[in-house]
Amino acid sequence: MNFSKTNLAALILAVTGAGAPGFAQNENAEGETTQVRGAGVFAGDWLTLGIGAGYAPSYDGSDNYTFFPAPLAQGSVSGFDFGARGPGLYVDLVRDTNSRKNVKILAGPLVRVRTDRNGDIKDAVVRSLGKEDVAIEVGATAGVSITQMMNPFDRLTLSADVQWDVAKAHRGRIISPSISYSTPLTPAIFTSLSLSAIHIDDNYADTYFSIDAAGNLASGLPQFDADGGWKSFGASFLGGFDLSGDARDGGWSVFGLANYSRLTGDAKRSPVTSIRGDANQYFLAAGVSYTF
């Protein structure tokens, strides 16, 4: 996937929040829920809050990088999970009742704010194309999470997000499928590997990757008519460490993220990428979180 500031918090929380409840409980052969070495803070309602700092391209396809803050939030109330989707929020409306061993269906609404090409554009030529409006994207997320694949506490998640811009900034649609595997290495150390992709429609591609006659005149970049399709593919690795030595008791933890993605299709061929930027996109982030 293309990993932008918009979805940094969601990916970080796969390690700092979503991976940790795997320690909490298990089911025996008769389907009865039993405690696994103590359910801890994740036995009932819980909340993870945090703050991180990220280092990412200044726009989608840029080869200039910038630092930015990344506030984090994720939790569960009465069996309903919720969390950050970058500058936004999702809610899993399928209540976690442990009625099926090892398998949980995920489904619910999400909302995101997209600020690509709206903030600090480092490249003066791309900046001359003008800033884009802030997009408000509303949609849904769905998938399945399977635990205990190779050990009692790991988790494999297959999911997809789909959202549409309702603020008339790019007027487009985005689909983001992903697969991730998370596992603790010790009671204090969590890891997660994710593979993702992003598919965009013509409206989205035209907004962020096309250059019309006015843009050609303002920037000197050649005109380009971008079409939709697969925008990017990528992989991310995350790690988290609980400072008390046991994630089940909540408290403070630290996390780190490394991500690589490559733009493809017209997102790669666009002059904002091929002439002024780079199809290879790198992202780093680190921070602290607190769970209670």
C-alpha positions, 0 to 999 in steps of 0.5 A: 500500500501507499502508507501516508500520514492518513493511515499511520495511526491505524497501522501502529495500533495493530501492534500497540493495541489490537495485538495485545488482547490475544493474551486475554482469554481462550476457549477449551474444547467444550467452548467455555472461556477460560483465562490464559495466565490472567486476563489482565486489563484486556478482560473487559473494557480497555483503552490505549492512548498514545502519541508518535512521531512519523517521518514520511513523504511530504505528498503522495509520490514525493521524494522530500520527507517531513516529520509529523505528529501521530496521536493514537487511540484504540479500545473496546467497550462492551465487546465493541472494538474501535480505533483510529483510522489515521485522522479518523475513526472506525467502529467494529459493530460485530460484538466480541462475544467469543461465541466461535473459537479462534474466529472473529468477523469484523465489520463496521463504519469508518470516517477519515480525513485526507490532507494529501497535497494540502499541507507542507509541500516541500517541492516548489514545482509541485507546490505551484500546482496549488493545494488540494482541498481536505477530503472527508472520506466515509465508508466501511471496514470488513474482514475476519480475524483468526487467532491461534494459528501457530501459537496460542496468542498470534493473530491473522487478519484479512480485511478491506476498507472502502470509502468515498469522499463526501467533501467534494475534494477528490470525489473519489473511491478508495479500496484498501485490502490488507493481510496482517500477522501479529504475534507476541515474542514474549509477554512484553514484545509484540510484532506485526507484519502487514501486506496491503494495497490501494485501488483508486478510481478515476476521480481520485487519480485525476485529483492527485496525479493529473496535470491539466493545461493550467497546471502545465502553465504554472509548473512547467510539468507536462500535461498528464491524464491519470486513470484509476487502478491499483495505486500502490503495494507495500509492506510494513513491520511493527514492533511494540515493547511493554515497559512493565514486562507484561502487556496484560497489566496495561501501562506504558509501552513503546512502538516502532514502525518501518514501511515500504511501498511502491506506487504503480500505474498512473500514480507512478507515471504521473509527473509529480512522481516520475519527474519531481518525486519517487515511486519508492516511498519509505516511512518510519515512526516511533512513539509511546502509548498507555493502556488502561 
